[in-house]
Amino acid sequence: YQVDMSAMDAALYFVTIQTENGSVTKRIVKK
């Protein structure tokens, strides 16, 4: 999947993805 982050401020984001096998948390750094 893709997320358009062009309108978001530069920061550290945590994204939690729910799947049928559980959840995964990803760290995204927007500079």
Secondary structure, 3 states (H helix, E strand, C coil): CCCCCCCCCCEEEEEEEEECCEEEEEEEEEC
